[in-house]
Amino acid sequence: MSVQTPSQTTKDASGKGAVDQVPKPKIIQFLNIGDNSIHIDSQVDVDEPLFAPEPHVIQFTNYEPQQTKEQILRLRNKDRVARCVRIIPPDSKLFTVTPAKKSAVSATAKSNKGAAASEDIDNLSSKVAPGMEITYIVKFSPEAKSDYAYDLMVITEREKFIVPIRARGYRAKLDFPDTVDFSLVPVKFDNEKPVMIRNVGEKTTKWQIKTPASFTVSKSEGILELGQVEQLVFHFKPSEARLYSEELVLTYDQFEQRV
């Protein structure tokens, strides 16, 4: 009887194995669309921004102090008419945002506004045709190999929403066995299996384990310091004589992984 895992013995917080579920961007303020556009009706649900960010979270990893790293941010117009979008320049010296290209600007805006359209791009503002996207370069210049967080503000004709920027200087990494194998055990008897969990990463990490209904664990969450090892005891009491093979969920450093 065992709990199987598709992952390798050492699980790092790289996002591999994470649950593939993209959350909706967080809207922080609604605007009067009639003040910004003659097109007051939209095919986009009111609980979603008119523009879809890709990625929904901008992440920086494996960086060193005084080195500049870049990520691409795309904003796609989900509506059926041309819409305006603007990014508020970051008020942090660690991050800068610049337009990457002008091809996403609608042809109408180019022909009607000319030089004004180019000026809008320079100011991180643009009118984008339906289904098209505008691309930006987000630059990150860390002062130290630390964790950073910043919320980039995006303004459309209908709302203000944020695109999170997250930087992880020190990686979290837990060493955990691929398989928790109880082998052959008697039915309706409480069986125990000790398992070691070790922090082999670069920073202190909070972790949590969720077990399926057939299994329990002596401790479901905790904090591991660098190099620290902790013993967990899994309990299994089978109700009938059959093969049990289920998944555990190990969560740490804001990532959820199947183990």
N, C-alpha and C positions, 0 to 999 in steps of 0.2 A: 504494500500500500504506500503510495507516494504522492507528493505534490510536485508536479513537473514545472519546469521553467524553461522558456525559450531563450533566455538571455545567457550571456557569458558569466563567469564566476564573479568578475569585478564589474559592477554597474556604475558607470559615471553619469553625471547629470548633463548629458549631451542632448537629451530630448528623444533619443532612440527608444522605441518601445513605449513612448508616451501615448496617452489616449488622444486619438485624432479628433479633437473637438475644438473648433475655432469659435471663441466667444464673440458676441456682438461688441463693436466699439462702444465705449461708455460715453453717452451724451450727457453733457453737463449743463447745457442751456438751450432752450428753444428760442428761435427768432421768428419774427413776423415775415414770412416769405413774400408777402405782398409789398413790403418795403424794399425788397431786393430784386424782384423779378416780376415780369408781367404774367409768367406761368405759375399760377398759384396752386394748381393741381399737380400731383405727382403720383407716379406708379410705385414709388418706394414707400414701404410701410413707415409710419411715423416713429416707430421705435428703433429704426435703423437710419444711419446717416445717408445722405444723398450720394456720398462717395464711399467706396469700399477701400480700406487701406490694405496694402500687401507689402510686407507682412503685417499682421495685426499687432505684433510686438517686435520692436527692433532690438536685437540682442547683440552684445559685444562680449567676446570671450578671448582668452589666451592673449592678453595684451600686456604691454610693459609701459612703465612711466615714460612720458615725453615722446611717445610714439603715436602717430595719428592713424586711426583706422576708419574705414568707410563702410557704410551700408546703403543699399538702395531702398527708397520708399516710393511706392506707386499708389496713386489715388485714382480710382476708376469711377467714372460717372455712371451710376446705375439707372439713371432716369432716361426718359425718352426724348428729352429736350436738352439743349445746351445749358450747363449750370456753371456758376462761378465757385471757385474754391480758393482759400487763402490759408497759408501757414504763418502763425505768429513766430517771429524769430526767437529762438531760445534766449532766455535771460541768464543763462549759465555760460561761462567761458569755456566749459568743457565740451559743449556741443555747438555745431553750426549746421545750417541747412542751406543748400544752394540748388537752383534748378539744374537738372541734368541734361534736358533737351527741350526743344520747342515743338517737336512734331506732334505732341499730344494736344496742343492748342487748336481749337476748332478753326476751320478755314474761314468761317464767317467772321470770327473775332480778328483774324489776321487781316482780312481784306478791308474790314470796316474801321479798324482802330489803328492799323499801321504801327507807327512808332510807339503809340500808347500801349499796344499789346505787348511789345517788347519790354517796355518799362514795367508793366504789370508783372511779367515773368521775373524780372530782376527783383521785384518786391515780394516774391513768393506768392503772387496772386495770379490767377489765370481763369479763363473761360474755356471749358472743356466740352467737346461735342458728346452726344449720347453714346455710351458704350466705349468711349475712348478714355485714355488715362494720361495723367501728368506725372512725370518722374522727377524725384529729388535725390540729392546725395546728402546723407547725414554723416557728418564727420565727428569723430570722438577723439579728444586729446587728453588722456588721463594724466593726472598729476602723481598718482600712486597706484600700485596694484591692489586697489580696493574695490568694493562693490559700490556701484552708483545707480541711481534711479532718477528719471526725469520724465515728465508727461508733456509731450509735444501737443500744442493746441492747434486744431484745424477748424476753420470756420467755413461753412457753406451758406447758401442762401436761406437755409431753414434751421440750422442748429450749429452749436459748437460741440466738438467731441475731441477726445484725446487719443493719441497713439503713444502707448508707453515705450520708453527707452530704458532698457535694463542692461547693466554691465556687470559681469561677474569676473573679478580679477583672480580670485582663488577658487579653484574647482572643488566641488564636493564629490567624494567617491567612497562608496561603501563596498566592502568585501562581504559577500553573502553566498552561501552554497547554492549550486544550481538545482539541487534536488533535496527535499526533505523526505527521506525514505524510511518508513516505519517497518518495511519488510512484512513478514507474516506475524499477525497478532491475533489474539483470541477475541471473539465477538463479545460485545457488551462488557468490555474490560477497559479501564482507563490506562492508555499507553502513553509513555512520555518519550520525547526525543529532544535532547539538548542540541542547540545550534549556536554558533558563535557569529556575532556581527562585529565588524571591525571598520574603523574610520581610517582609510588609507589615502584620503584626499589632502587638501591644503588648508582646510578651515573647519571649524566646529560646525556640526550639522545636526539639525533636528530631523528625526525620522518618525514614521508611523507605518504600522503594518495592519492590514485588514485581512482577516481570515475568512474562508468560506464556512458555511454552517456546520460542516462536519468536524472542523478543527478549532481549537482555541490556542492561545499563546499566553505565557505567563506575564508578558509585558507588551502592550500594543503600541507604545510610543515612548520616545526618550530623546536625549541629547547626547551626542558622542563628541568628546574633545579629540583633538588631533592625536592619532595613534592609539586611541582608547579602544578597548575590546569589552564587549558585554555578552553575557550568556543569556540566551532565551530558551525557554522550555516549551515545546509544542505538545499539546495534548490531543489525543485522538481516541474516541470511544465508538467503534463501529457498531451499528445497530443490526447489521446482517452480514453474512459471509459473501462478499463480492469485492471487486477491485475498485478502489477509490483513487481518482486522479483529478485533482482540482488545482486552481490557481490562487496564489496569494497576491496581494497588491502592496508593494513597498513604495512609500512616498517619502522623498527627501529633497531639500533644496528647491522646492516648488515644482518638482517633477513627479509624475506618477508613472511607475513602471510595474509591469507584470513580472513576478518572480515565482 
